């Protein structure tokens, strides 16, 4: 969910950057598809994050499928970004923040999705 919020917060800054970097005619062509992309992705990340957080504490099969699918999908993002965009955008602070959030989310989701929770209690002790 945090990545969705960051995505939406960054959107007007990117539009302003485009307006100040290119001519008005070029900006008029670049800004609408960028706005569509950023708003659409930002909004879609919100329910994806919520659904993942909702499913995470459950051990049912449906919950594992949701969490593991989300974790594996998010884990492909850092390498995909590097492969498609290269290193040239790492001078932009918002890009770096977004990239680091994606890396942190990837690691966190993979750990949460594929490690067994430690249980401490009488039920665990009784089985020993």
C-alpha positions in Angstrom: 0.0 0.0 0.0 2.9 2.3 0.8 4.2 2.0 -2.7 0.8 2.9 -4.1 0.7 6.0 -2.0 4.3 7.0 -3.0 3.3 6.4 -6.6 0.3 8.7 -6.4 2.3 11.4 -4.4 5.1 11.3 -7.1 2.6 11.8 -10.0 2.2 15.6 -9.8 6.0 16.0 -9.3 6.7 14.1 -12.5 4.1 16.1 -14.4 5.8 19.3 -13.2 9.2 18.0 -14.1 8.0 17.2 -17.6 6.4 20.7 -17.9 9.6 22.4 -16.9 11.9 20.1 -19.1 10.2 20.2 -22.5 8.2 22.5 -24.7 4.5 23.0 -24.0 3.6 21.0 -27.1 5.7 18.0 -26.1 4.5 18.2 -22.5 0.9 18.2 -23.8 1.7 14.9 -25.5 3.7 13.3 -22.6 1.8 14.2 -19.5 -1.6 12.6 -20.3 -0.3 9.0 -20.8 2.1 9.4 -17.8 -0.8 10.6 -15.6 -2.9 7.7 -16.8 -0.1 5.2 -16.0 0.8 6.6 -12.6 -2.7 7.0 -11.4 -3.8 3.6 -12.6 -0.8 1.8 -11.1 -1.0 3.8 -7.9 -4.7 3.0 -7.4 -4.2 -0.7 -8.3 -1.3 -1.0 -5.8 -3.6 0.0 -2.9 -6.1 -2.9 -3.0 -3.2 -5.3 -3.9 -1.4 -4.2 -0.7 -4.6 -4.4 1.4 -5.4 -7.9 0.1 -1.9 -9.1 0.8 -2.0 -7.7 4.3 -5.4 -9.2 4.8 -4.3 -12.7 3.7 -0.9 -12.7 5.4 -2.0 -13.8 8.9 -4.1 -16.6 7.5 -2.7 -20.1 7.0 -5.5 -21.3 4.6 -4.5 -22.3 1.2 -6.2 -19.3 -0.5 -4.2 -16.9 1.7 -0.9 -18.7 0.9 -1.6 -18.5 -2.8 -2.4 -14.7 -2.6 0.7 -13.9 -0.5 3.1 -16.1 -2.4 1.9 -14.9 -5.8 2.2 -11.3 -4.7 5.6 -11.9 -3.2 7.0 -13.6 -6.4 5.5 -10.9 -8.6 6.9 -8.1 -6.6 10.3 -9.8 -6.4 10.6 -9.6 -10.2 10.3 -5.8 -10.1 13.8 -4.7 -9.1 15.5 -6.8 -11.8 12.9 -5.8 -14.3 13.4 -2.1 -13.6 17.2 -2.5 -13.9 16.9 -4.5 -17.1 14.5 -2.1 -18.8 15.6 1.2 -17.4 19.3 0.7 -16.6 21.1 2.9 -14.1 20.5 6.3 -15.8 17.5 7.2 -13.6 19.2 6.7 -10.2 20.1 10.4 -10.1 16.4 11.2 -9.6 15.5 11.0 -5.8 11.9 9.9 -6.3 13.1 7.1 -8.5 15.6 6.0 -5.9 13.0 6.1 -3.2 10.6 4.0 -5.3 13.3 1.5 -6.2 14.3 1.1 -2.6 10.7 0.6 -1.5 10.3 -2.1 -4.2 13.5 -3.8 -3.0 12.4 -3.6 0.6 8.9 -4.8 -0.3 10.3 -7.7 -2.3 12.6 -9.0 0.5 9.8 -8.5 3.2 7.2 -10.3 1.1 9.5 -13.2 0.2 10.4 -13.7 3.8 6.8 -13.5 5.0 5.5 -15.7 2.2 8.0 -18.5 2.3 9.2 -18.8 5.9 7.3 -20.6 8.6 6.3 -18.5 11.5 7.9 -19.3 14.9 5.3 -20.4 17.4 6.0 -20.2 21.1 3.4 -21.6 23.4 2.1 -24.6 25.2 0.9 -26.3 22.0 4.4 -26.2 20.5 6.0 -27.4 23.7 3.4 -30.2 24.1 4.4 -31.6 20.7 8.1 -31.8 21.6 
